[in-house]
Amino acid sequence: MVSMKEIAKQCNVSVATVSKALNGYSDIGEETKNYILRTASEMGYLPNSSARALKTKRTFNLGVLFVDEARSGLTHDYFNRVLESFKSTAEAKGYDITFTSGNVSGKRMTYLEHCRYRGVDGVVVMACVDFTAEEVQELLLSDIPVVTIDHICDGRISVVSNNIQGMEELVTYIYKKGHRKIAYIHGDDTSVTKNRLGSFYRTLQRLGIEEPDEYVKPSFYRDADLAGERTGELLDLKDPPTCILYPDDYAAMGGINEIRERGLRIPEDISVAGYDGINIAQVLEPKLTTLCQDTAAIGRIAAERLIE
């Protein structure tokens, strides 16, 4: 690895002058600075990240806490697109990404310990994380800057889709298609679910629709099997719905499978709608009605706010 001392010797200047040129100081001549920078580049000089961290008190490293109960990881249809946008924005601003798992060389650490071990400047926390877990709360209450996605935390910046408006638009669209018997298989108990469920009931009330209790079924996000089971329960009702809403597009596919296994046609016999707008939902036949979330904007804004 090329050192500043070697660059100084090549340029016939002091190490201090090289340091000033590499760090953008203005108290050296522009011609000298450009010559040093050009020489450093030609020699293959790369700054030492540890040394830079000691000098600037920043590592230019952002942590990502992204652990869901299903352990889907980067195969998660929704959050992987949010994460890709977060990653590209952070990298464009000179930051690296470290996944905060709590495991380092086989040794178990808390999320906070892992963040301190890696020296991250800040952490983004995805909503698929269990926010009630003790070690998540420990991280949220620490002095490390945190931005959460799709979950509102007191005292922390949160980047959240307008789930209330999204559900209102989706239900209104379905209503305009002629449906009056609309069922909803919702996700697990999170702030996102509460906002969507509340908006679902309010929108139906505004439209003059009385919702039977048996039309609303609890499930989990991205659980196609349970969504299929809940779909079967709705289809077995004496007065089944004409349209079923699902917590996400992936869960909707479980419902679609159950409907087709019963010999029913979509949308001739029953209609379905998802949420998120994942890519695969757009290549189904027929295409899945869904509420597309702006994952690119969510990831970009989260990165920008965390860096700020």
N, C-alpha and C positions, 0 to 999 in steps of 0.2 A: 504494500500500500504506500502510495506517495505521501510524503510528509510536507508540512509547510517549510521545514528547514531545507528540504531538497529544492522546493520551488524558489525559495529565497536565494539559494546558491545559483540556480539557473538564471534568475533575473538580476542577480548582483544587487540585491536589496536586503534589508533586514527582515527578520522573521516578523517583527511588529508591523512592518509595512505590508507584508503579505497578509497578515491577519486582518488588517484594516480593509484591504482590498476585497478579501473574501467575505467579510462581514458587512460590506456596504458603507463604510465610514466615508465621510465627505472631506476629511482633512488631509487627503492626499490628491495629487494631480490626476485628472481624468485620463490622461494618456498613460500614466504609470499604472493606474488601476486596471485599465483595459488590457495593458500588456501582461500584467500578472494574471488576470482572469483567463486570458487566451492561453498563456503558458500552462496554467494549472489544468485547463481543459485538455490540452494536448498531451500532458503528462498523465492524464487519467486520475486526477485528484478527486477524491470523494470525502466530504466532511464526515467526521466521526460523530454519530448520533449521540453517544454518551457524553462526549465532550460538549456538544452543542446544548444538551440538556442541562449540564452543570452551569453553563454560561447564561442560558436564557431562562432557566427554571421551567422549561417546557420540553416535553418529549415529542410533540407533534404526533401523538399516538392516541387514538380514540377507541374506547372499549365498546363492545356490543354485547348486551345481555339478551339472549334470544334462545329460550328454552321452553318448549311447550310440553304439555302432558303426554302427547302422542309421540314425542321425540322425533318429529318429522324433519327437524333441522332445515337445511337449505332446500328441501323438496317442498316446503310449505308454499302453496300456490300463490298466496296473497303477500305474505311477508317477505318472500324472496325477491319480489319486484320492488317492494319498499326499500329493502336492504341494498339492492343493486343501485338504486338512485342515491341512497345515502352514501354508499361507497364511492361512486363516481364523483359526487360533489366534494366529498372529503379529500379524495386524492387530488382533485383539481386545485385544491387549496393547500396542498403540501402535507396532508396528514396520512398516516398509516392506520390500519384497522386491526384490532386484536379482539378475538372472541373471548368473552369472560365466561368461563365454564366452572371455575372453581377447582379444576384439576390441573396440576403442574407436575409433570414427570411422575405420575402415579400418586402424588401426594394431594390429599383433599384440603382445599382452602375455602373460606367463605368467599362470596363474590367481592366483598370489600377488600379482603386480604389479597385476592388475585389482582384486583385493580391497583392496589398499592405496590404489589410485587412487580407488575408490569409498568408502573409509573404513568398510567394513562392520564391525559389532561382532562378527560371527561368521558361520560358513558351515555349511550342511548339505550333505553330499555323498551323492548317490544311488548305489546299488550298481551301476548300469549304467555308471558311469565306470570306466575302466581304472586300477585302483589301483596297477599296476606302473609307470605312466608317470612319467617323471622330474618333470614339473611338478606332478603330483598329489602325489607324495611330498614335494616342496618345500613345498606348502601344508600337508600333514599334519604336517610337522616344524616349522612356523612357530609363532609365539606367538599366532596368531589362534585363538580358540576354534572347535572343529570338532565336529560331531556327524555320524556316518555312519549311513546307513540300509541294512540288509540286508548289511552287511559289517563284520567286526570288525577294528579297528585297535588296535594296542598304544598305550596312553596316551591314547586318545580314547574318548569316550562313543559307544556304538553302540546303535541301536535295531533289534532283529532279531526276526523271527517265529521261533517254535519250529519250525523246519523238520524237525527230527528227529521230534517228536511228530506234526506234520502228515502226514508221509509214512507213519508207522506207522498212523495212523488211516485214511488213504486205502487202503493195502494191505490192512489188516484188513477194511475194509468190502468191498473187492472179493473177498477170500477168502470172506467170509460169503455173498456172492452166488453162490458155487459155483465160482469160477475157481481153477485150479491152474497154468495155463500163462500167466503174467503177464510181459509184456515191458515194458521201460522205455527210452524215447527221452529221454535226459537233456540238460540244457543244457551250456554251455561251462564251462571249468575255473574255478569260483569257489568261495568258501567255502559259499555256499548250495547249490551242486550237490554238493559233497563231503558236506555234512551229509545231504542228501536221499538221495544214493546209498548212503551208509553205512547209513542207517536202512532203506532199501529191502532191502538184503541181510540185515540183522539180523532184520527182521520176517519175511522169507521163511524164514529159518533157524529162527526161533522157531515158525513155523507148519508146519515140516517139509517145506518145498518146496525142492527142489534146482534152482537157476537155471542153465540152459544159457548159456554165454558169448554165443551168437549172439542171445539175447533182449535184450541190453543194447546200445544203439546211441548213439553220441555225436552231438550236434547243437548248435544254438544256441538261445537264448531268442528268441521272437517270429520264428522263421524258418519260415514255413508251407511254403515250397517244399522246404527240406531235410527237414522233418518228413514231408512227403509222400513224398519219396524213400526215407527210412529206413523208412517204413511199408510201401512196396512191397517192400523187402528182407525184412522180417519176413513178409509175406504169401507170399513166394516160397519160404520155407523148407519143407523136406519135412514138418516137424511145426510148423506155425505156432502162435502164441499164440492164446488165446481172448480176451485183453484186453490192450490197449496203453495204457501211461501216457505222458503227454507233459510236457515241461518247463513248459508254461504253456497257457492256454486258446487263445491265438491260434495257437500251433503245432499244437494239437490239431485246429484247423479244417483245416489242411493235410493232416493224416492222414485226417480224415473225407472230404475231397474224393477222396483216392486210393482209399479203401475203396469209396466210391460209384461211382467211375469203373470199378471192377472188377465192378460189379453185385452187391456184397455189401450186406447189410442190417445196420443198427445198431439194436438190440443182438441181433437174431436170429442173425446169422452171426458177429459179432465185437463186443466191447464196447470202449469207449474211456473214458479219464478224463484230465482236465486238471489245472491247478493255478492258483490265484489267485482265481477266482470273479468274473471280469469280467462286466459287464452283458450283453454280447451272448451269452455262454455260457448265460444263463438264458432266452433267447428262441429258442434252436435247437429243432428238432423231430427226435428227442426231446431234452429238456434234457440238457446235458452234465454228467456226474458230475464234480465238481471239489472241491478243497479251498479254501474261501473264506477269504482273509486279511482281517484287520481293518484295512483301509487307513486308516480314520478314526482309529483309536487310534494307529497307527504315526506318522502325520503329526502328530497332536496331541502325543504324547509327545516326538517329536523337537524340535518347536518349544519346548515347555516346558523341556526339558533344555538346549537351546542358550541360551535366554534366561537360565536360571539360571546 
